[in-house]
């Protein structure tokens, strides 16, 4: 009698799980690919930085390869271009986006934008203070930085904002344009940080990963697609 009751309960549970997977497989897949895996990569990088207090074997070779393309004219361009990652690019465009959402009374999207961007800043500053990874000093940078380097603030701000825009426009005709242009923008900002020698590649990768995980995670909590 007990075994039969137990078997019935197990069958009921498995049917529930099956129905859950069928109904919510898109959300579960997004949770896996958009939150779990990026945060897993970030966690692995952060753990190695914490334990080893240094770079990864591939950090310096990539930096030197990027630096091999340096010249005085490009230094000037990159020094100006890298500022688009925060104050000259992300901040003003995010402000305009917020004003547009406010004017259109899209409160859920506006809340998502504000919470995600502010949260990204808090995560970045907290991680820098906790991990206190020193920036690379392989050559004299045209635009030196003097705070801690892990994860990259420019990489995080650019990736967070692009991820937010992609999520907000995903149901519209603009989604592919935003995705393509945004991807190019994120890669360019990451490259400028390497070119200037102010970040290791692992700083950039960590910033990208935690930003994606954070942006997707907040979107699931705020339920943009309700």
N, C-alpha and C positions, 0 to 999 in steps of 0.2 A: 504493500500500500504506500509506504514512504517513498520507495523508488519510483513508483508511477507518478506520485505527486511532484517529486523532484524533476522528473523528466518533463512533465507538463510545464513547470516553471521555466526550465531551460529553453524549451521550445518557444514559449511566450517571449522570453528575453531575446532570443535570436531573431524572432520575427520583428520585434521592436527595433533591434539594431539594423536589420536589413531595410526596414522601412525608413529609418533615419538616414541611412547611406543613400538610398534612392532619392529621397526628398531633398536632402541638403548636401549632395555630393559636390556641388560647385563651391559652396561656402567652406566645406571641409578641405577641398583641394586648395582654395585660396589661403586658408589658414596654414596649411602645410607648406606651400611654396612661397607664400608672401610673408609669413610671420615666423614659423618655426625654423625653416632652413636658414634664412638670413640671420636670425638671432643666434642660431647654432654656430654659424661661421664667425660672427662677431665674438661670441663667447670663447671660441677656441683661440682666436687671435688675442683677445684680451688676457686670457689665461697665460698664454706664452709670454706676452709682454710683462705680465706681473711676475712670473717665475724667473724669466731669463734676464729681465731688465735690459734688453738689447734688441737688435733687429733680427730679422729672419735671413736665412742664407741668400734669398733672392732679392732682398731689399737693395743692397749696395750695387750689385751688377745692373739692375734696372735703372737706378739713379745715374750711374756712370754712363749708361747707354743714352739716356735722355740728355745728359749734360754734354755729350759729344757733339750735339747739334747746336750748341750755344754760340752766339755771336752778339756783338754790341747792339746792332739794330734790333735783333729779336728780343734782346733783354728789355728794351724800352716797350715793345709791343706787349710782351708777356706781363710785364709789371703793371700795365694798365688793364690788360685783359683779365687778370686774376681778380681784380676788384669787383668784377661783375658777379663773382660768387657770393658776395654778401651785400655790401653797401651800395654799390653802383648798379647792381642788377636785381638780385633777389628781393632786397628790401623795398625798393620803389615799385616793382611789378607786383609784389605781394600786397602792398598798400593799395594800389589801384584795384587789384582783384577783390580785396576786402570791401572797398567802397562800392564796387559794382554789385557784389552780393548783398550788401546792406541796402542799397537803393532798390534792389529787386525783392527785398524781404525774404531772401533765401537763408533763413536763420540757421537751419541745420548745416548747410554747406559753409556758412560763415563761421559757425562754431567749430566745425571740423578744421577749417583753415587756421584759425587762431590757436586752437588747442594743439594741433600738430606742430606748427611752427615754433610756438613757445616751448612746447615739450622737447622739441629737438635741441633747442638752445640749452635747456636745463640738463638734458642727457649729456650733451657734449661737454659742458663745463664740469659736470660731476665726474665724468670719466677721466677727463684730463687731470683733475685734482687727485683722484684716487690712484691712477696709474702712473702719474708724473713721468711720462716718457720724454726724454730729452730729444730735441730735434736733431737731424743729421747736420754735421759740420764738415762736409767733404770738400767744400769750396766756399768762397765768399759770395753770398747771395746778393743779387741786385735789390732785393726787397726782404731783408731779414725779419724773422719773427723771434720773439723772446719768451713766449709762454710755452707750456707743454704741447706735445704734438699728437697724442693719440686720444681719440680719433681726430681726423682732420675736420676743422670747423667749416672750411669752405666746401669740402666734399659733402658734409652733412647738410649744410644749408641749401646747396644747389640740388642735391638728390631729394631732400625732403620736399622742397617746393615743387619740383618736377613731378614727383610721385603724387602729390596732392592734386596738381593740375590734371594729371592723367586720370586719376580716380574721379575727379569732379566732371570731366568731359567724356568719360568712357561711354556713356549712352548717347553721345551726340556725334555729328558728322565730323567734328574736329578732333576726335580722339587719336587718329593715326598721325595727323600733323603735329599735335602736341607731343605724342610719343616719340616721333622721329627727331623733331627739333630739340625736344627736351633731352633725349639721349645724347645728341651731339653736344649740347651745352654742358651736360654733366661730365662727359669725357674730356672736353676742352678744359674745364675748370680743374679737373683732376690732373691733367697733363701740366697745366701751368704751375701747380704746386710742386710737382716733381722737377720741372724745369728750373724753378727758382731754388730748389734744394732745401726747402723748408719742411718737407714731409717725406717719410719713407712710403713706398708703395703700400705697405700694410696699413699705414694710417689712412690712406685713401680708401682702400678696400673695406676696412672696418667702418669708416664713416658711411659708405654706401650701404653696407649691409644693415647696420642698425637703423638707418633712416628708412629703408624699405620696410623693415619689420615694424617699426613704429607707425609709419603712415598707414600701412594696411591694417594693422591692429586697431588703431583708433577708428578707422572707417568701419570696421566690423562692430565696434562698441557703439558708435553713434548711429549706426544703421542707416547709412546714406541711401541704401537701396530699398528702404522699407516701402 
